[in-house]
């Protein structure tokens, strides 16, 4: 039940407001003295959801009261009750942090609407403060945001495997955050002060990937005018993250397997091996076991990499994490773009939670960045959340499916239209339609416009 405080030295007015709000099922506390009210507000274990106060009172006027309350509880909305001649003072109160003002004498229904609006703001502010606190807590867990059971289990697994030296295979759909998990494992490991080196195996042509991974010596091929250190050497003592390992060429898979077995590399063009101390974390969005069956991935390499499997759940299986993620991305991009956007309306958040997110966390982040850049208010509204790309088309077909006609019916109507316009002249009709006369006669028979005998007579004439 929402807690509301009413402060007014006019007893009749105060009691009238208190009774009206109690009839609306609010928990109401009334005070004639602003000093007494202030003591109670600052002493409450739980701050009130809303304060209604008169402006002109003994001991402390309304403006000073607002100033003191806001210094301790800046999030509490305050509605100022003021006489008609004091509107300028009421506007000044809003500048000092009041939510709104209402002019005496007022209709109780008008007060009810203003109170309801202010309480919505209060609830939204508390929800977003909770989200921000949760985001900060989540970020203290190594930038992995989530409180759902799948994410709690994932964090627990990361804590257990990070101190080891075993290879890890991270699996999950595109956009689920496989590199974030890899970085977290590295930063929690004894190798944290050594390099974390990442490479996307699909981003580099197969002809260059071997050189990127193992390096090459000077003169080993055309254009190799100096020695190049490979990523394995660069990551020595640290961690090498091989993203999208499922797309690696079979020939290179054999060389990678040898490195994992021997802990040595041989740069392109070299004749001797170099020892390397590297922990390998690999990731893929593909079904590796299916790739093995199809002969596209080496089974022995899979078992070398899959010492510790880590599966990241897609976003649609952990919807309770979406508000936390959305708020964290909003704060990130609001700061980067110097935007005044601070929070989502309940309707906007509901749209985000109920979306399917085939692109997972990456898609959510991209959408929030776009919303932050385009929004002009502090609160992101429902209409500012863009629809999924295919949703407009789906809605169109759903709404118009009843009135749509088949291709066969469309063809039939068009043929009839052309015949009418040509006065039934078959040669002209066939020419306009781009078909021969025999096809036209066949269509006429199919649609039952002529009998078999009439068609034969027409073709022979």
N, C-alpha and C positions, 0 to 999 in steps of 0.2 A: 504494500500500500504506500502510495506517495506521501511523503511528509512535507507539509506546507506550514510556514510560519507567517502570521499576520501581525503587523506592528502598526498600531494607530491609537493615539491618545483619545480620540473620539469614540467613547464606549459604544454608542448605538451603531455607528458605522462598522466598528470592529466586529461586534457580535453578529450583525447582519451578514457580513462577509463570511465569518466563521461558520454560521449555521448553513449558509448556502453551499459552502465547500464540503461540509460534513455530509449533507444530503447527496453530494456527488461521490460519496464513499472515499474522501481523502482523509488522511490523518492530520488534523489541524491543531496547531498550538498558537494561542493569541497572547499578545503582550501590549500593555498600555505604555510601558516605559521602554524606549529604545536602548537605554543602558542595560536594563535587565535582559532584554532580548539578545543584545550583543554578547553578554556573558554566557547565556545559554547556548547560543550558536557556536561560539568558540569552544565550549566545553562538551558539546555533543560528541559521542563516540563516532556516530555516523552523521555526516552533514546533511541538512535538509535538501529536498529536491527543488524547492522553490521558496522565495521570500516575497511577500507583498508588504510594502511599507508606505506610510504617508510621508510627505516631504516636510511639512511644517509641524515640528514637535518640540516640546521642551527638552532640555538637557543636551540632546544631540539632534541636529537637523538631518534630514534625509540624505543630503549629499555627503556629509561626513560619515554617516552610517554606511553608505555604499562603499566609500573609500576604505573603511576599516574592514568590512566583510570581504571585499575583493582582495585585500592584502593577504588574507589567510585562506580564503576559499574562492579563488578566482572563477571556478567553473559553475558556481551556483547562479542560476538566472534570478534576477530581481525585477519585479514589476512595481513601478511607482504609481501610487494613487495621488492625484493632485487636483486642486480646484481649477476651474476654467481659466482664471486670471494668472495661473502660475505655469503656463505651458512652456515658457522660456526656461524656467528652472528645471522642468521635466526633461527638456531637450538636453540641458546641461548634465542632468543625471545620466542620460544615455551615453553621452560622451565619456562619462566617468565609469561606465561599465554596466549600467542597468540594461536589462533586456528590452523593456517596453514600458510605456506609461498608459494609464487609463484615467480619463477626466471625470471628476465628480460633478454632478450626480451621474452615475452610469447605470445601464441596465445590467441586471445580474447575468442574463444570457450572454451579453457582450463580455463580461468578466470571465465567464466560463470558457468562451472561445479562446481568449487571451491566455488563460491559465493552461488550457490543454496544449496550446501551441508551445508555450514556454516549457512545459513538462516534456514534450517531445524532444526539444533541444537538449534539456537536461539529461534525458535518457541516452540520446545519441552521443553526447559528450562523455558520459560515463562509459558507454560501450567502447568508444574509440580510445579512451584512456586505458581501459582494460586491454584492448588490442595492442596498444603501444607498449604496455608493460610486458605483455606476452611475447611481443616481437623482440624486446630487449632481452628477455629471458632466453628466448630461442637463439638469438644471435650470440649469446654468451656460450651456447653450445656449438661453437665453431661455425657459425653462419648457416647452420642447417635449421630451417624454420619448419616447425611442425609439432603438434601435440597429439596427433592421432596414434592409435596403437601400432599401425605399421611403421610409423616414423620413430616411435619410442623404441620399438624392437630394432630398427635399423641403427639408431644411435648406440644402443647397447652393444650390438654386434661390432660397430666401428671401434668402440672403446676397448673391446676384447682383442681385436685383431691388430690394432695399430702398433703395439710394441713389438710384434713379430717381424721376421724377415721374409716370410712366405709370400709367394706371388698371389695376387688377388685378381679374380675376374669379376668385373662389375657389369651387371646386365640390367637393362631397362629400356623402355621406349625412348624415342628421340625427345629431348627436352625435359627429361625427368631430373637432370642434375648429376649426371655420372661424374663429370669433372670436379664438381663441388665435393662429392664424396671422396674422390681420389685425393684432392688437396687436403681434406680433413684428416684422412688416414696418414698422410705424410706429416702434417703439422703436429699430430699427436704421437708420432713415432720418435725413436731415438735419432732418426735422420733429419729431424726438423730444421737443424741449422745448416744442412747441406742442400744442394740444389734440388728443386722440383722442376723437371723438364717434361713438357707435354708435346705430343705430336698427333695430328689427325691423319690417320693412314690413308684416308680418301682424298685429302687435300693436296697431296704431292704425287706426281706421276710415278708409275712403278719403276721407270728407268732411273729416277733420281732418288727413290726412297732408300735404296741400299746405301748409297753414299751419305744420305742424311743420317741414317741410323749408325753406321759403322765408320764413316769418314772415308777419305781417300788420300793417297800419297800424290805428290807432284808428278805430273806426266802420265798418270794412270789411264787417262782418256783425253780426247780432244777438249780443250778448255780448262783442264786441271792444271793451272799454272802455279799452284801452291798447295801445300798440305792442308787438308781440311779436317778438323776434329769433329767426329760424329757425336750424336746425341747420347750414346752410351758413355763415351768418355766425358762428355759435358756433365752428365748426371752422376759421375763417380762419387761414391759415398752417400748419394742421395736416392731419389726416386725417379723412375722414368714411367710416364703415363702414356700408353699406347691406345689412343681413342680409335674406335671403329676398327678393331683388329680383325673383325670378320670379313673385311674387304681386302685384306692383304693377299698378294699374289702367292701361289703355292710354292714357287721357287724360293721366295724370300721367307716364307714360313719355315722351310727347312733350315735356312741359315739362322733364323731367330731361335729355333729349337736347339741348335748347337750352342748358341750363346748361353741359353738358359741352363744347359747341361754342363758346359765346360767353364762357364763364368769367364770366358775370354772372347774377344772380338778380333777380326782380321779386316782392317781397312781395305778398300778396293785398291788393288795394285801392290799391296804389301805382301811380304813372304813370311812374316812372323806374326804371332798372336800377341795381343795386349790384354793383360788381366784387367777386369773391371769389377767393381763392387757396387752393384745396382739392384735395388728392389724394383721389380716390374709390376705395375698395376695396369691391367688391360680392361677395355670396355667395349661393349657392342650392343646394338639394338636388335641384332639378328638372332634367329634361332640357330645357334651353333651346331646343335645335334642334327638338325635337318641339313645344314651345310655339310656336315661330315658324311651323312648318308648319300648326299649328292656328289661327293668327291671334291667339294670346294674348300674344305678345311681339314687339316691334318688332325687325326684323332690323338696322336701322341703329343702334339703341341697343345691341344685343348686340355689334356690332363696335366701338363706342365703349368699352364696358366691358371687352371681351375682348382688350385690347391685350396683356396678359400673363396667360395662363390658368394657374391653379394647381389641381391635382387632389390632394385628400387621400385616401389609400387607406383603405378601411374596416378595422376592427380584425381581422376574420376573415382578411385578407390579410397581416397582420403579427403573427402570434401570438407571435413571439419578444419582442415589446414588452410583452406582457401582464404577465409577472412584474415588470418595472420599473414599469409603471403601477400595478399592484396594490399594490406596496410603497410607492410614493410616496403613494398615496391613504390607505393604512393609517396612515402616519406623520402625514399631515396631520390626519386625523380623530381619531387617538389623542390628538394634542396639543390639538385643539379641545375634545374631550370629557373630557380628563384620564383617559384610559383606559390600562390597563396592557398592552393588546395590543401586541405587538412584531413578530410574524412569522406566516407561514403554515406549516402542516405540508406536507410534499411532496404528500400526497394532496389537500389543499385546493387547493394551487397547480395540480395537474394538472387538477382540475375547472374551474378558472378558464380555463386555457389551452385546454381542449378545448370550451369553450362557443361557441356561434355568435355571440353578441352583436349582435343586430339593431339595438340602440340604440347600438352602438359605445362610445366612451370614456365618454360621459355615463352609459350604463347600467352600465358597470363601476364608475364612481365612486359612483353611487347604491347599488349593491350593497355595495361595500366600506364605505361609511358606515354602512349598516344592520348589517353584520357587526360592525364595531367597537363600535357602541352596545350590541349584544346580547351580545357575547362576554364571558365571565367569566374567561378565562385569558389567559396571555401569548401562547400559540400558537393560532392559529385552526385548528380541526380540520375534517376533511372533512365531518362531519355538520352543521357550522355554516354551510356554503355552501347557501343556499336553491336549490331546483330552479327551472328556468325555469317560468313560469306554465303553459305548455301541456304540460309534460313528464309530470306526474302523469296527465293525461287520456290522453296518448299511450301511456304505459306500461299503463294500465288496458285500453285497447282491444287493445294488442298481446298482453297476457296472456290476454284473454278472447275474442278473435276466434273461436277454434275452437268455443267453447261457445255463442256468440250465435246467435240465430235471426233470420230475416228478418221484416219487417213482415207479409208475406203469411202466413207460418207462424203468427205471433202472432195475427193476425186469425182464422185458421182454427181455432186451439185455443180462442180465446175464444168464437167462435160455437158451437162444439161443446159447450163448457161450459154456456152459457146454455140451449141446447136440452135438454141433460140435466136441468138444474135445473128447467125448466118442463114436463118430461115430454113434450117434443116439440110443445108447443102453439105454433103458428106466430104467432098474433096476439100472445100474451104475449111471445114471443121478440123479435118485431119491435119491440114497444113498449119493451122493456128496451134493445135495441140502438139505438133512435132512428132506425130506417129503416122504409120501408113494406114490405108483404108481398112486392111484386113484386121488390124488391131482395134480400130474403131468399131467395126462390126462385131468383133468378139465381145467388146465391152457392152455394146447395146444388148447382146444376147444375155450376158451375165446379169444385167440389171433388169431383164424382162421387158425391155422396151419394144423388141421385135421378136417374132417367132423365127425358128430355124429356117423355114421356107422363105420368109420375107428377107432374111439376111442373105440367103443364097441368090435370090432374085436380084437384090441390090448389087451384089458383087459381080454378077454376070452382066449387068446392064451397062 
